[in-house]
């Protein structure tokens, strides 16, 4: 019985330790799969597009993004490989303990069989009972013989169970070692890929340095144009707020406000929108090519880029979709022929810029996931990219904090 309790306790501890290893490794495995998928998306959306003209600065930005993701992938593979190695080492220790226990069980069982054989005859058992000094002693001897027989049977069963456990653990170790070999092979391939990418990176940097003033000038022009469009959208929102508030009063009785004055239905929509922070769907499927906010330029030291929203690369002919229920507040045509759709969600506004076509009109009520317009594809670069902005009243927000990670 003592042996049985020990083995049950031992097995429970083993399963708990395996579970804690597995959970950590499972998270790393999921992260690795997501990063590999992201690299595939970057390749498809940024490198396999048909370009009429190449721009070294844009190519370098795209390559830097791929290198960054690949570096994260290699780091994840290394962590997963270490976790797996730790798990294998732990399981090998457990296997040794299991084999030692099995050896001891078999030795005990063998000794028990020998003793049983020596006193096997029915006559010796009968004599053992008849030589009792009292009925009580005879009863105790009979119970002892039954318990001894049961214990021997249980010992035999434990040997069978323990043998199966060792076989399962051996199979598990073989699978784990194969997984580790696959990870090491994948890591080797990724390192080869990143070496090739870094050679291309050096070539592009060299090319940019030769025409640095030209690339800086082009960059400044793009930044000015983006700023102009963002400021135009800011004005449109301020005007829309003023128009929407006309004739309304705030709860304090004021007739003017720089924020939306909401009715009961709009307040309910606002509350629902805020409850879904971090869980809102993406306006398009793709990869983020530029984050929100001020960030240093990856090539030119001392130059910063101010991104007014998220830039998301997607497939050609992709439709931008509303991230939440709302009402079309403004549709704007820009000087370059591209369009913007602004959707109001209570006092939040989502802006979908760089659209080629628009499917909705001002005042339309839209649902989550409803198509708003087709994203513009640049014929020169071959890229399809949505500029996505988010506001609370007239204040810009970081959209990344609101959509699903």
Phi, psi and omega in degrees: 000321180300318179298317183298315180299318180298315183293321179297314179297318182297317181295320179299313179298320180296315180295323178296316181295319178296320180298317181292323176295312185299321181296314180296316181291327179296319177297317179294321179297316178296319179296318179300316181296320179294319180293322177295322177294322179294319178298319178297318178296316179301316179298314183290319187271334185247336186245340181259011179280149180279115182254135173277328182216137180267141175239115186301324182293317177293319179298320180293320179299316179295318181294320177300320180296317180295319179298317180299314180295319181293324177296320177295323179295314179298318178299318179295318178299318179297317179295319180294321179296319178295317179297320180292319178298320178295320179293317179298315180299317179296317181292326177294323176296316180297322181296319178298316179298318180298316180295321177297317180295320180295319178301316180293318179300315181294322179295315178298318182293320179297317179297321180294321180295318179299314180296320180296323181295320181295329180247036189283329188296145180296329181297317182294324178293318180295317179298323179298321180285318184290337180280003179294144182279343180208167177298320181298318179293322178297319179298315181297320180294321178297316178298320179298315180298320179294316180296320179297319179294317178297317182297319179297318179297317180294323177299318178297318179295320180295324178297317179297313180298312182298321178298318179295319179299319179295319178298317179295318180294322176297315178299318179297318179296319178299315180296318180296319180293324176294319178298320180294319178298319179295320179296315180296323177293318178297317179300317179299316179296318180295322179293324177294316179299316183291329175297316178296318179297320182289330174294317177296322179300314179298320180295318180293319178299318179298318180295318181294320181298327180292330180235042186302316183297321179295313181294323178295319179297315178298320180296316180297322178296316179297318180296319179296318180295317178298319179296319181297316180294318179297318179293325177296317178295321176304314181294318179300320180292316178300316180294320180295321178296314180299317181293318181294328183275351184302124179084357179262158176237145176285172179297336179272359177096358180287149181261353179233146177202144178276353177249163177299134170268113189261146171273181184300317181294319180291325177294322178295320178295318177302311181299320180293321179297314182293328178293339182261017179301130181084357182237003182289146180288159176288147178291332173215157173277134180168205179235143178283122181261342175211131182276170180280146172101181180278130181215146180294143178292135184292343184249319185257108178298142178088351179254131179249152176248131177255107181263122185276353179198199175262139173254120185240117176281138182217182181282152174302150180065024177276142177263134173282137183240148180295135182280349181196166174301145179178196181228136179293116185271314183213144167238126187237133174259127181264166184298333180275004179090352178276159186237158176233143173239128178248126181244131181266131176236085187071242175253018172257147179228127174257133183243128183245105187251163182068049176260142178273316179232156177234134183258353185241171176229163182304134179093348179295139173270126183241156179253164176303128179086000180286139181289132181253326181178167181270134181286139182289138174251122179285118184290335180283309182274339183079005185264144175249116189219128178262136171260117186242124182238157179221137182232152163244110193055243182257007183261128179288144178237166174274109183299332183299334181282350186250327179273163181299139181287000000 
